[in-house]
Amino acid sequence: MKIAIPVKEKSLSSEVDDRFARAAFILIYDMENKTTKFLEDIAAQAHGAGPMMVEALAKNGVDILIAKSLGQNAFTAINQTGIKVYLAKEGTAEENIKNVIDGTATEMEKPGPSFH
């Protein structure tokens, strides 16, 4: 299972980025082999960044996304992929991933504001 989370730095100990599609990096954690990789510069254009990032997550085999908020377009796109979305809490990527694994994370039920 692969978990994605927007982060400010290339590290599991990084703080979660407030933005999704325009985050500095997207960390992808592979639970099976305990490895991480990072996506960057996926959605730098002015419009359509959310759906473009969702497409990149799907191509990378992501099963779960943890984010503070998703705009309407990203929320609609991700609901068509089967990727589950959980709300990120303040703290590190590692802490938020642990919350999902432990079953204490809250599933995201509606979109939030878009960050440009």
Sequence and secondary structure as in RCSB ss.txt:
>XXXX:A:sequence
MKIAIPVKEKSLSSEVDDRFARAAFILIYDMENKTTKFLEDIAAQAHGAGPMMVEALAKNGVDILIAKSLGQNAF
TAINQTGIKVYLAKEGTAEENIKNVIDGTATEMEKPGPSFH
>XXXX:A:secstr
 EEEEEESSSSTTSBB S STT SEEEEEETTTTEEEEE SSS SSS HHHHHHHHHHHTT  EEEES   HHHH
HHHHTTT EEEE  SSBHHHHHHHHHHT   B  S      
